[in-house]
Amino acid sequence: MSAADMDVIVKTVGWENLLNTRSTTWRGLDDAGKGDMNEGKAVLMMGEHPTLIKRPVIMDGERVTVGWRPEQQAVWIN
């Protein structure tokens, strides 16, 4: 994912919604690295470990969704 795309996604959905804290990668990181999380730190971590990005990320220039729960599906299917 490009830095420009990451910036748009984070600004649209928030880094908290993009960071996958349920992933095996997240669980494998040391606690010190996960402490005091903020946008800048989260973006750096997702750049270093792309598996920390929730999936799917879908964007079309106007809309961005993360995940595939019913509320995200409704954006694209309806």
PDB file with SEQRES, HELIX, SHEET and CRYST1 records, atoms N, CA, C and O in Angstrom:
SEQRES   1 A   78  MET SER ALA ALA ASP MET ASP VAL ILE VAL LYS THR VAL          
SEQRES   2 A   78  GLY TRP GLU ASN LEU LEU ASN THR ARG SER THR THR TRP          
SEQRES   3 A   78  ARG GLY LEU ASP ASP ALA GLY LYS GLY ASP MET ASN GLU          
SEQRES   4 A   78  GLY LYS ALA VAL LEU MET MET GLY GLU HIS PRO THR LEU          
SEQRES   5 A   78  ILE LYS ARG PRO VAL ILE MET ASP GLY GLU ARG VAL THR          
SEQRES   6 A   78  VAL GLY TRP ARG PRO GLU GLN GLN ALA VAL TRP ILE ASN          
HELIX    1 AA1 ALA A    3  VAL A   13  1                                  11    
HELIX    2 AA2 TRP A   15  LEU A   18  1                                   4    
HELIX    3 AA3 THR A   24  GLY A   28  1                                   5    
HELIX    4 AA4 ASP A   31  LYS A   34  1                                   4    
HELIX    5 AA5 GLU A   39  GLU A   48  1                                  10    
HELIX    6 AA6 PRO A   50  LEU A   52  5                                   3    
HELIX    7 AA7 PRO A   70  ILE A   77  1                                   8    
SHEET    1 AA1 2 VAL A  57  MET A  59  0                                        
SHEET    2 AA1 2 VAL A  64  VAL A  66 -1                                        
CRYST1    1.000    1.000    1.000  90.00  90.00  90.00 P 1           1          
ATOM      1  N   MET A   1       0.856  -1.172   0.000  1.00  0.00           N  
ATOM      2  CA  MET A   1       0.000   0.000   0.000  1.00  0.00           C  
ATOM      3  C   MET A   1       0.902   1.234   0.000  1.00  0.00           C  
ATOM      4  O   MET A   1       1.872   1.311   0.754  1.00  0.00           O  
ATOM      5  N   SER A   2       0.572   2.167  -0.834  1.00  0.00           N  
ATOM      6  CA  SER A   2       1.387   3.384  -0.907  1.00  0.00           C  
ATOM      7  C   SER A   2       1.149   4.254   0.325  1.00  0.00           C  
ATOM      8  O   SER A   2       0.133   4.132   1.009  1.00  0.00           O  
ATOM      9  N   ALA A   3       2.111   5.131   0.586  1.00  0.00           N  
ATOM     10  CA  ALA A   3       1.984   6.054   1.711  1.00  0.00           C  
ATOM     11  C   ALA A   3       0.785   6.977   1.510  1.00  0.00           C  
ATOM     12  O   ALA A   3       0.095   7.321   2.469  1.00  0.00           O  
ATOM     13  N   ALA A   4       0.541   7.375   0.266  1.00  0.00           N  
ATOM     14  CA  ALA A   4      -0.601   8.250  -0.027  1.00  0.00           C  
ATOM     15  C   ALA A   4      -1.920   7.540   0.260  1.00  0.00           C  
ATOM     16  O   ALA A   4      -2.831   8.124   0.847  1.00  0.00           O  
ATOM     17  N   ASP A   5      -2.020   6.262  -0.161  1.00  0.00           N  
ATOM     18  CA  ASP A   5      -3.237   5.494   0.131  1.00  0.00           C  
ATOM     19  C   ASP A   5      -3.419   5.316   1.631  1.00  0.00           C  
ATOM     20  O   ASP A   5      -4.527   5.463   2.147  1.00  0.00           O  
ATOM     21  N   MET A   6      -2.333   4.998   2.333  1.00  0.00           N  
ATOM     22  CA  MET A   6      -2.395   4.823   3.784  1.00  0.00           C  
ATOM     23  C   MET A   6      -2.903   6.102   4.444  1.00  0.00           C  
ATOM     24  O   MET A   6      -3.731   6.049   5.354  1.00  0.00           O  
ATOM     25  N   ASP A   7      -2.409   7.244   3.989  1.00  0.00           N  
ATOM     26  CA  ASP A   7      -2.823   8.527   4.551  1.00  0.00           C  
ATOM     27  C   ASP A   7      -4.324   8.754   4.356  1.00  0.00           C  
ATOM     28  O   ASP A   7      -5.012   9.175   5.285  1.00  0.00           O  
ATOM     29  N   VAL A   8      -4.826   8.478   3.164  1.00  0.00           N  
ATOM     30  CA  VAL A   8      -6.260   8.646   2.873  1.00  0.00           C  
ATOM     31  C   VAL A   8      -7.088   7.705   3.749  1.00  0.00           C  
ATOM     32  O   VAL A   8      -8.093   8.112   4.332  1.00  0.00           O  
ATOM     33  N   ILE A   9      -6.665   6.468   3.834  1.00  0.00           N  
ATOM     34  CA  ILE A   9      -7.427   5.485   4.611  1.00  0.00           C  
ATOM     35  C   ILE A   9      -7.452   5.848   6.080  1.00  0.00           C  
ATOM     36  O   ILE A   9      -8.507   5.803   6.712  1.00  0.00           O  
ATOM     37  N   VAL A  10      -6.304   6.208   6.632  1.00  0.00           N  
ATOM     38  CA  VAL A  10      -6.238   6.582   8.054  1.00  0.00           C  
ATOM     39  C   VAL A  10      -7.092   7.818   8.317  1.00  0.00           C  
ATOM     40  O   VAL A  10      -7.793   7.876   9.327  1.00  0.00           O  
ATOM     41  N   LYS A  11      -7.046   8.794   7.435  1.00  0.00           N  
ATOM     42  CA  LYS A  11      -7.862  10.002   7.623  1.00  0.00           C  
ATOM     43  C   LYS A  11      -9.356   9.697   7.503  1.00  0.00           C  
ATOM     44  O   LYS A  11     -10.174  10.359   8.142  1.00  0.00           O  
ATOM     45  N   THR A  12      -9.714   8.709   6.696  1.00  0.00           N  
ATOM     46  CA  THR A  12     -11.120   8.387   6.469  1.00  0.00           C  
ATOM     47  C   THR A  12     -11.702   7.495   7.557  1.00  0.00           C  
ATOM     48  O   THR A  12     -12.770   7.787   8.096  1.00  0.00           O  
ATOM     49  N   VAL A  13     -11.007   6.412   7.880  1.00  0.00           N  
ATOM     50  CA  VAL A  13     -11.573   5.445   8.832  1.00  0.00           C  
ATOM     51  C   VAL A  13     -10.922   5.495  10.205  1.00  0.00           C  
ATOM     52  O   VAL A  13     -11.458   4.934  11.161  1.00  0.00           O  
ATOM     53  N   GLY A  14      -9.773   6.159  10.321  1.00  0.00           N  
ATOM     54  CA  GLY A  14      -9.052   6.222  11.592  1.00  0.00           C  
ATOM     55  C   GLY A  14      -8.091   5.056  11.741  1.00  0.00           C  
ATOM     56  O   GLY A  14      -8.407   3.929  11.357  1.00  0.00           O  
ATOM     57  N   TRP A  15      -6.929   5.325  12.294  1.00  0.00           N  
ATOM     58  CA  TRP A  15      -5.924   4.275  12.452  1.00  0.00           C  
ATOM     59  C   TRP A  15      -6.419   3.174  13.381  1.00  0.00           C  
ATOM     60  O   TRP A  15      -6.027   2.017  13.230  1.00  0.00           O  
ATOM     61  N   GLU A  16      -7.275   3.521  14.342  1.00  0.00           N  
ATOM     62  CA  GLU A  16      -7.790   2.531  15.280  1.00  0.00           C  
ATOM     63  C   GLU A  16      -8.617   1.459  14.578  1.00  0.00           C  
ATOM     64  O   GLU A  16      -8.627   0.299  14.989  1.00  0.00           O  
ATOM     65  N   ASN A  17      -9.309   1.861  13.514  1.00  0.00           N  
ATOM     66  CA  ASN A  17     -10.121   0.919  12.749  1.00  0.00           C  
ATOM     67  C   ASN A  17      -9.298   0.137  11.725  1.00  0.00           C  
ATOM     68  O   ASN A  17      -9.742  -0.905  11.242  1.00  0.00           O  
ATOM     69  N   LEU A  18      -8.136   0.615  11.399  1.00  0.00           N  
ATOM     70  CA  LEU A  18      -7.292  -0.042  10.409  1.00  0.00           C  
ATOM     71  C   LEU A  18      -6.310  -1.030  11.043  1.00  0.00           C  
ATOM     72  O   LEU A  18      -5.961  -2.037  10.427  1.00  0.00           O  
ATOM     73  N   LEU A  19      -5.872  -0.751  12.246  1.00  0.00           N  
ATOM     74  CA  LEU A  19      -4.873  -1.578  12.923  1.00  0.00           C  
ATOM     75  C   LEU A  19      -5.507  -2.859  13.440  1.00  0.00           C  
ATOM     76  O   LEU A  19      -6.442  -2.821  14.240  1.00  0.00           O  
ATOM     77  N   ASN A  20      -4.994  -3.993  12.979  1.00  0.00           N  
ATOM     78  CA  ASN A  20      -5.536  -5.298  13.353  1.00  0.00           C  
ATOM     79  C   ASN A  20      -4.836  -5.808  14.608  1.00  0.00           C  
ATOM     80  O   ASN A  20      -3.780  -6.436  14.529  1.00  0.00           O  
ATOM     81  N   THR A  21      -5.426  -5.536  15.752  1.00  0.00           N  
ATOM     82  CA  THR A  21      -4.839  -5.959  17.023  1.00  0.00           C  
ATOM     83  C   THR A  21      -5.220  -7.395  17.389  1.00  0.00           C  
ATOM     84  O   THR A  21      -4.880  -7.872  18.471  1.00  0.00           O  
ATOM     85  N   ARG A  22      -5.918  -8.074  16.497  1.00  0.00           N  
ATOM     86  CA  ARG A  22      -6.242  -9.489  16.715  1.00  0.00           C  
ATOM     87  C   ARG A  22      -5.344 -10.413  15.901  1.00  0.00           C  
ATOM     88  O   ARG A  22      -5.492 -11.634  15.961  1.00  0.00           O  
ATOM     89  N   SER A  23      -4.422  -9.842  15.147  1.00  0.00           N  
ATOM     90  CA  SER A  23      -3.581 -10.660  14.272  1.00  0.00           C  
ATOM     91  C   SER A  23      -2.479 -11.359  15.059  1.00  0.00           C  
ATOM     92  O   SER A  23      -2.096 -10.939  16.151  1.00  0.00           O  
ATOM     93  N   THR A  24      -1.993 -12.427  14.469  1.00  0.00           N  
ATOM     94  CA  THR A  24      -0.866 -13.156  15.047  1.00  0.00           C  
ATOM     95  C   THR A  24       0.355 -12.247  15.124  1.00  0.00           C  
ATOM     96  O   THR A  24       1.129 -12.309  16.079  1.00  0.00           O  
ATOM     97  N   THR A  25       0.518 -11.412  14.120  1.00  0.00           N  
ATOM     98  CA  THR A  25       1.651 -10.479  14.108  1.00  0.00           C  
ATOM     99  C   THR A  25       1.588  -9.558  15.314  1.00  0.00           C  
ATOM    100  O   THR A  25       2.599  -9.354  15.986  1.00  0.00           O  
ATOM    101  N   TRP A  26       0.429  -9.004  15.598  1.00  0.00           N  
ATOM    102  CA  TRP A  26       0.262  -8.106  16.749  1.00  0.00           C  
ATOM    103  C   TRP A  26       0.620  -8.823  18.045  1.00  0.00           C  
ATOM    104  O   TRP A  26       1.343  -8.287  18.885  1.00  0.00           O  
ATOM    105  N   ARG A  27       0.109 -10.032  18.194  1.00  0.00           N  
ATOM    106  CA  ARG A  27       0.378 -10.794  19.422  1.00  0.00           C  
ATOM    107  C   ARG A  27       1.859 -11.109  19.567  1.00  0.00           C  
ATOM    108  O   ARG A  27       2.352 -11.266  20.684  1.00  0.00           O  
ATOM    109  N   GLY A  28       2.578 -11.204  18.443  1.00  0.00           N  
ATOM    110  CA  GLY A  28       3.999 -11.510  18.481  1.00  0.00           C  
ATOM    111  C   GLY A  28       4.895 -10.323  18.774  1.00  0.00           C  
ATOM    112  O   GLY A  28       6.077 -10.500  19.068  1.00  0.00           O  
ATOM    113  N   LEU A  29       4.354  -9.118  18.700  1.00  0.00           N  
ATOM    114  CA  LEU A  29       5.157  -7.920  18.980  1.00  0.00           C  
ATOM    115  C   LEU A  29       5.362  -7.770  20.480  1.00  0.00           C  
ATOM    116  O   LEU A  29       4.518  -8.187  21.274  1.00  0.00           O  
ATOM    117  N   ASP A  30       6.486  -7.174  20.866  1.00  0.00           N  
ATOM    118  CA  ASP A  30       6.718  -6.984  22.294  1.00  0.00           C  
ATOM    119  C   ASP A  30       5.789  -5.907  22.840  1.00  0.00           C  
ATOM    120  O   ASP A  30       5.374  -4.995  22.123  1.00  0.00           O  
ATOM    121  N   ASP A  31       5.477  -6.033  24.109  1.00  0.00           N  
ATOM    122  CA  ASP A  31       4.529  -5.117  24.748  1.00  0.00           C  
ATOM    123  C   ASP A  31       5.006  -3.666  24.720  1.00  0.00           C  
ATOM    124  O   ASP A  31       4.197  -2.742  24.637  1.00  0.00           O  
ATOM    125  N   ALA A  32       6.303  -3.475  24.789  1.00  0.00           N  
ATOM    126  CA  ALA A  32       6.835  -2.108  24.747  1.00  0.00           C  
ATOM    127  C   ALA A  32       6.518  -1.458  23.404  1.00  0.00           C  
ATOM    128  O   ALA A  32       6.218  -0.265  23.349  1.00  0.00           O  
ATOM    129  N   GLY A  33       6.582  -2.220  22.336  1.00  0.00           N  
ATOM    130  CA  GLY A  33       6.287  -1.686  21.014  1.00  0.00           C  
ATOM    131  C   GLY A  33       4.822  -1.359  20.819  1.00  0.00           C  
ATOM    132  O   GLY A  33       4.469  -0.502  20.010  1.00  0.00           O  
ATOM    133  N   LYS A  34       3.960  -2.055  21.573  1.00  0.00           N  
ATOM    134  CA  LYS A  34       2.523  -1.846  21.435  1.00  0.00           C  
ATOM    135  C   LYS A  34       1.988  -0.781  22.388  1.00  0.00           C  
ATOM    136  O   LYS A  34       0.847  -0.340  22.253  1.00  0.00           O  
ATOM    137  N   GLY A  35       2.805  -0.370  23.342  1.00  0.00           N  
ATOM    138  CA  GLY A  35       2.351   0.599  24.326  1.00  0.00           C  
ATOM    139  C   GLY A  35       2.254   2.005  23.767  1.00  0.00           C  
ATOM    140  O   GLY A  35       2.931   2.350  22.799  1.00  0.00           O  
ATOM    141  N   ASP A  36       1.406   2.811  24.385  1.00  0.00           N  
ATOM    142  CA  ASP A  36       1.247   4.223  24.018  1.00  0.00           C  
ATOM    143  C   ASP A  36       1.050   4.408  22.511  1.00  0.00           C  
ATOM    144  O   ASP A  36       1.703   5.245  21.887  1.00  0.00           O  
ATOM    145  N   MET A  37       0.153   3.624  21.945  1.00  0.00           N  
ATOM    146  CA  MET A  37      -0.090   3.669  20.497  1.00  0.00           C  
ATOM    147  C   MET A  37      -0.722   4.997  20.109  1.00  0.00           C  
ATOM    148  O   MET A  37      -1.584   5.521  20.814  1.00  0.00           O  
ATOM    149  N   ASN A  38      -0.280   5.530  18.982  1.00  0.00           N  
ATOM    150  CA  ASN A  38      -0.848   6.739  18.409  1.00  0.00           C  
ATOM    151  C   ASN A  38      -0.830   6.583  16.893  1.00  0.00           C  
ATOM    152  O   ASN A  38      -0.339   5.578  16.380  1.00  0.00           O  
ATOM    153  N   GLU A  39      -1.352   7.550  16.187  1.00  0.00           N  
ATOM    154  CA  GLU A  39      -1.464   7.442  14.734  1.00  0.00           C  
ATOM    155  C   GLU A  39      -0.109   7.229  14.065  1.00  0.00           C  
ATOM    156  O   GLU A  39       0.040   6.324  13.243  1.00  0.00           O  
ATOM    157  N   GLY A  40       0.861   8.039  14.404  1.00  0.00           N  
ATOM    158  CA  GLY A  40       2.167   7.934  13.767  1.00  0.00           C  
ATOM    159  C   GLY A  40       2.810   6.579  14.001  1.00  0.00           C  
ATOM    160  O   GLY A  40       3.352   5.972  13.077  1.00  0.00           O  
ATOM    161  N   LYS A  41       2.750   6.114  15.218  1.00  0.00           N  
ATOM    162  CA  LYS A  41       3.338   4.816  15.567  1.00  0.00           C  
ATOM    163  C   LYS A  41       2.593   3.680  14.861  1.00  0.00           C  
ATOM    164  O   LYS A  41       3.215   2.744  14.359  1.00  0.00           O  
ATOM    165  N   ALA A  42       1.272   3.765  14.823  1.00  0.00           N  
ATOM    166  CA  ALA A  42       0.464   2.734  14.168  1.00  0.00           C  
ATOM    167  C   ALA A  42       0.760   2.671  12.681  1.00  0.00           C  
ATOM    168  O   ALA A  42       0.891   1.582  12.124  1.00  0.00           O  
ATOM    169  N   VAL A  43       0.866   3.822  12.030  1.00  0.00           N  
ATOM    170  CA  VAL A  43       1.152   3.857  10.591  1.00  0.00           C  
ATOM    171  C   VAL A  43       2.527   3.253  10.311  1.00  0.00           C  
ATOM    172  O   VAL A  43       2.689   2.496   9.354  1.00  0.00           O  
ATOM    173  N   LEU A  44       3.512   3.583  11.138  1.00  0.00           N  
ATOM    174  CA  LEU A  44       4.846   2.997  10.959  1.00  0.00           C  
ATOM    175  C   LEU A  44       4.805   1.483  11.120  1.00  0.00           C  
ATOM    176  O   LEU A  44       5.397   0.753  10.325  1.00  0.00           O  
ATOM    177  N   MET A  45       4.105   1.012  12.154  1.00  0.00           N  
ATOM    178  CA  MET A  45       4.013  -0.429  12.390  1.00  0.00           C  
ATOM    179  C   MET A  45       3.308  -1.140  11.242  1.00  0.00           C  
ATOM    180  O   MET A  45       3.735  -2.218  10.831  1.00  0.00           O  
ATOM    181  N   MET A  46       2.233  -0.550  10.718  1.00  0.00           N  
ATOM    182  CA  MET A  46       1.521  -1.168   9.600  1.00  0.00           C  
ATOM    183  C   MET A  46       2.382  -1.175   8.338  1.00  0.00           C  
ATOM    184  O   MET A  46       2.276  -2.087   7.518  1.00  0.00           O  
ATOM    185  N   GLY A  47       3.237  -0.158   8.179  1.00  0.00           N  
ATOM    186  CA  GLY A  47       4.156  -0.145   7.054  1.00  0.00           C  
ATOM    187  C   GLY A  47       5.218  -1.231   7.168  1.00  0.00           C  
ATOM    188  O   GLY A  47       5.606  -1.837   6.169  1.00  0.00           O  
ATOM    189  N   GLU A  48       5.682  -1.472   8.381  1.00  0.00           N  
ATOM    190  CA  GLU A  48       6.688  -2.503   8.618  1.00  0.00           C  
ATOM    191  C   GLU A  48       6.086  -3.906   8.602  1.00  0.00           C  
ATOM    192  O   GLU A  48       6.739  -4.867   8.195  1.00  0.00           O  
ATOM    193  N   HIS A  49       4.838  -4.013   9.049  1.00  0.00           N  
ATOM    194  CA  HIS A  49       4.153  -5.304   9.171  1.00  0.00           C  
ATOM    195  C   HIS A  49       2.775  -5.200   8.509  1.00  0.00           C  
ATOM    196  O   HIS A  49       1.781  -4.979   9.202  1.00  0.00           O  
ATOM    197  N   PRO A  50       2.698  -5.352   7.197  1.00  0.00           N  
ATOM    198  CA  PRO A  50       1.412  -5.189   6.494  1.00  0.00           C  
ATOM    199  C   PRO A  50       0.294  -6.093   7.006  1.00  0.00           C  
ATOM    200  O   PRO A  50      -0.882  -5.792   6.797  1.00  0.00           O  
ATOM    201  N   THR A  51       0.639  -7.193   7.671  1.00  0.00           N  
ATOM    202  CA  THR A  51      -0.414  -8.058   8.213  1.00  0.00           C  
ATOM    203  C   THR A  51      -1.138  -7.408   9.383  1.00  0.00           C  
ATOM    204  O   THR A  51      -2.132  -7.949   9.868  1.00  0.00           O  
ATOM    205  N   LEU A  52      -0.660  -6.264   9.840  1.00  0.00           N  
ATOM    206  CA  LEU A  52      -1.360  -5.517  10.890  1.00  0.00           C  
ATOM    207  C   LEU A  52      -2.510  -4.680  10.320  1.00  0.00           C  
ATOM    208  O   LEU A  52      -3.244  -4.043  11.075  1.00  0.00           O  
ATOM    209  N   ILE A  53      -2.666  -4.678   9.005  1.00  0.00           N  
ATOM    210  CA  ILE A  53      -3.739  -3.921   8.363  1.00  0.00           C  
ATOM    211  C   ILE A  53      -4.954  -4.832   8.229  1.00  0.00           C  
ATOM    212  O   ILE A  53      -4.877  -5.905   7.630  1.00  0.00           O  
ATOM    213  N   LYS A  54      -6.080  -4.390   8.798  1.00  0.00           N  
ATOM    214  CA  LYS A  54      -7.311  -5.162   8.643  1.00  0.00           C  
ATOM    215  C   LYS A  54      -7.669  -5.242   7.171  1.00  0.00           C  
ATOM    216  O   LYS A  54      -7.370  -4.339   6.389  1.00  0.00           O  
ATOM    217  N   ARG A  55      -8.308  -6.331   6.815  1.00  0.00           N  
ATOM    218  CA  ARG A  55      -8.679  -6.573   5.429  1.00  0.00           C  
ATOM    219  C   ARG A  55     -10.133  -6.964   5.317  1.00  0.00           C  
ATOM    220  O   ARG A  55     -10.706  -7.447   6.294  1.00  0.00           O  
ATOM    221  N   PRO A  56     -10.741  -6.781   4.191  1.00  0.00           N  
ATOM    222  CA  PRO A  56     -10.220  -6.062   3.037  1.00  0.00           C  
ATOM    223  C   PRO A  56     -10.323  -4.552   3.226  1.00  0.00           C  
ATOM    224  O   PRO A  56     -11.190  -4.055   3.945  1.00  0.00           O  
ATOM    225  N   VAL A  57      -9.433  -3.849   2.575  1.00  0.00           N  
ATOM    226  CA  VAL A  57      -9.521  -2.394   2.469  1.00  0.00           C  
ATOM    227  C   VAL A  57      -9.994  -2.128   1.047  1.00  0.00           C  
ATOM    228  O   VAL A  57      -9.330  -2.518   0.087  1.00  0.00           O  
ATOM    229  N   ILE A  58     -11.141  -1.466   0.909  1.00  0.00           N  
ATOM    230  CA  ILE A  58     -11.699  -1.179  -0.412  1.00  0.00           C  
ATOM    231  C   ILE A  58     -11.882   0.327  -0.531  1.00  0.00           C  
ATOM    232  O   ILE A  58     -12.462   0.972   0.342  1.00  0.00           O  
ATOM    233  N   MET A  59     -11.374   0.871  -1.631  1.00  0.00           N  
ATOM    234  CA  MET A  59     -11.527   2.307  -1.863  1.00  0.00           C  
ATOM    235  C   MET A  59     -11.748   2.556  -3.343  1.00  0.00           C  
ATOM    236  O   MET A  59     -11.234   1.840  -4.202  1.00  0.00           O  
ATOM    237  N   ASP A  60     -12.530   3.594  -3.618  1.00  0.00           N  
ATOM    238  CA  ASP A  60     -12.820   3.915  -5.017  1.00  0.00           C  
ATOM    239  C   ASP A  60     -12.622   5.389  -5.338  1.00  0.00           C  
ATOM    240  O   ASP A  60     -13.130   5.873  -6.349  1.00  0.00           O  
ATOM    241  N   GLY A  61     -11.908   6.096  -4.510  1.00  0.00           N  
ATOM    242  CA  GLY A  61     -11.690   7.519  -4.749  1.00  0.00           C  
ATOM    243  C   GLY A  61     -12.650   8.399  -3.963  1.00  0.00           C  
ATOM    244  O   GLY A  61     -12.344   9.557  -3.681  1.00  0.00           O  
ATOM    245  N   GLU A  62     -13.801   7.859  -3.611  1.00  0.00           N  
ATOM    246  CA  GLU A  62     -14.784   8.598  -2.821  1.00  0.00           C  
ATOM    247  C   GLU A  62     -15.070   7.903  -1.491  1.00  0.00           C  
ATOM    248  O   GLU A  62     -15.286   8.556  -0.469  1.00  0.00           O  
ATOM    249  N   ARG A  63     -15.067   6.571  -1.521  1.00  0.00           N  
ATOM    250  CA  ARG A  63     -15.423   5.800  -0.328  1.00  0.00           C  
ATOM    251  C   ARG A  63     -14.273   4.890   0.063  1.00  0.00           C  
ATOM    252  O   ARG A  63     -13.492   4.436  -0.773  1.00  0.00           O  
ATOM    253  N   VAL A  64     -14.197   4.638   1.374  1.00  0.00           N  
ATOM    254  CA  VAL A  64     -13.208   3.704   1.911  1.00  0.00           C  
ATOM    255  C   VAL A  64     -13.905   2.878   2.980  1.00  0.00           C  
ATOM    256  O   VAL A  64     -14.587   3.418   3.851  1.00  0.00           O  
ATOM    257  N   THR A  65     -13.727   1.564   2.904  1.00  0.00           N  
ATOM    258  CA  THR A  65     -14.206   0.692   3.972  1.00  0.00           C  
ATOM    259  C   THR A  65     -13.091  -0.271   4.353  1.00  0.00           C  
ATOM    260  O   THR A  65     -12.220  -0.602   3.549  1.00  0.00           O  
ATOM    261  N   VAL A  66     -13.150  -0.707   5.605  1.00  0.00           N  
ATOM    262  CA  VAL A  66     -12.197  -1.677   6.127  1.00  0.00           C  
ATOM    263  C   VAL A  66     -13.007  -2.796   6.762  1.00  0.00           C  
ATOM    264  O   VAL A  66     -13.884  -2.545   7.589  1.00  0.00           O  
ATOM    265  N   GLY A  67     -12.715  -4.020   6.375  1.00  0.00           N  
ATOM    266  CA  GLY A  67     -13.457  -5.169   6.875  1.00  0.00           C  
ATOM    267  C   GLY A  67     -14.606  -5.505   5.936  1.00  0.00           C  
ATOM    268  O   GLY A  67     -14.840  -4.820   4.940  1.00  0.00           O  
ATOM    269  N   TRP A  68     -15.323  -6.586   6.281  1.00  0.00           N  
ATOM    270  CA  TRP A  68     -16.419  -7.024   5.417  1.00  0.00           C  
ATOM    271  C   TRP A  68     -17.622  -7.443   6.247  1.00  0.00           C  
ATOM    272  O   TRP A  68     -18.248  -8.467   5.974  1.00  0.00           O  
ATOM    273  N   ARG A  69     -17.936  -6.662   7.242  1.00  0.00           N  
ATOM    274  CA  ARG A  69     -19.144  -6.894   8.034  1.00  0.00           C  
ATOM    275  C   ARG A  69     -20.327  -6.314   7.265  1.00  0.00           C  
ATOM    276  O   ARG A  69     -20.138  -5.607   6.275  1.00  0.00           O  
ATOM    277  N   PRO A  70     -21.542  -6.608   7.715  1.00  0.00           N  
ATOM    278  CA  PRO A  70     -22.724  -6.133   6.980  1.00  0.00           C  
ATOM    279  C   PRO A  70     -22.720  -4.633   6.687  1.00  0.00           C  
ATOM    280  O   PRO A  70     -23.164  -4.224   5.614  1.00  0.00           O  
ATOM    281  N   GLU A  71     -22.240  -3.819   7.594  1.00  0.00           N  
ATOM    282  CA  GLU A  71     -22.249  -2.370   7.349  1.00  0.00           C  
ATOM    283  C   GLU A  71     -21.298  -1.982   6.220  1.00  0.00           C  
ATOM    284  O   GLU A  71     -21.594  -1.055   5.466  1.00  0.00           O  
ATOM    285  N   GLN A  72     -20.162  -2.668   6.085  1.00  0.00           N  
ATOM    286  CA  GLN A  72     -19.260  -2.382   4.965  1.00  0.00           C  
ATOM    287  C   GLN A  72     -19.827  -2.961   3.663  1.00  0.00           C  
ATOM    288  O   GLN A  72     -19.731  -2.333   2.608  1.00  0.00           O  
ATOM    289  N   GLN A  73     -20.409  -4.141   3.738  1.00  0.00           N  
ATOM    290  CA  GLN A  73     -21.004  -4.740   2.550  1.00  0.00           C  
ATOM    291  C   GLN A  73     -22.104  -3.839   1.972  1.00  0.00           C  
ATOM    292  O   GLN A  73     -22.236  -3.705   0.756  1.00  0.00           O  
ATOM    293  N   ALA A  74     -22.876  -3.234   2.851  1.00  0.00           N  
ATOM    294  CA  ALA A  74     -23.978  -2.386   2.398  1.00  0.00           C  
ATOM    295  C   ALA A  74     -23.480  -1.187   1.582  1.00  0.00           C  
ATOM    296  O   ALA A  74     -24.172  -0.719   0.678  1.00  0.00           O  
ATOM    297  N   VAL A  75     -22.286  -0.695   1.902  1.00  0.00           N  
ATOM    298  CA  VAL A  75     -21.733   0.434   1.155  1.00  0.00           C  
ATOM    299  C   VAL A  75     -21.493   0.059  -0.301  1.00  0.00           C  
ATOM    300  O   VAL A  75     -21.719   0.878  -1.191  1.00  0.00           O  
ATOM    301  N   TRP A  76     -21.044  -1.153  -0.558  1.00  0.00           N  
ATOM    302  CA  TRP A  76     -20.654  -1.570  -1.911  1.00  0.00           C  
ATOM    303  C   TRP A  76     -21.727  -2.335  -2.661  1.00  0.00           C  
ATOM    304  O   TRP A  76     -21.773  -2.304  -3.890  1.00  0.00           O  
ATOM    305  N   ILE A  77     -22.583  -3.013  -1.934  1.00  0.00           N  
ATOM    306  CA  ILE A  77     -23.585  -3.850  -2.607  1.00  0.00           C  
ATOM    307  C   ILE A  77     -24.839  -3.069  -2.956  1.00  0.00           C  
ATOM    308  O   ILE A  77     -25.465  -3.337  -3.982  1.00  0.00           O  
ATOM    309  N   ASN A  78     -25.214  -2.122  -2.136  1.00  0.00           N  
ATOM    310  CA  ASN A  78     -26.460  -1.371  -2.378  1.00  0.00           C  
ATOM    311  C   ASN A  78     -26.269  -0.225  -3.317  1.00  0.00           C  
ATOM    312  O   ASN A  78     -27.222   0.495  -3.615  1.00  0.00           O  
TER     313      ASN A  78                                                      
END                                                                             
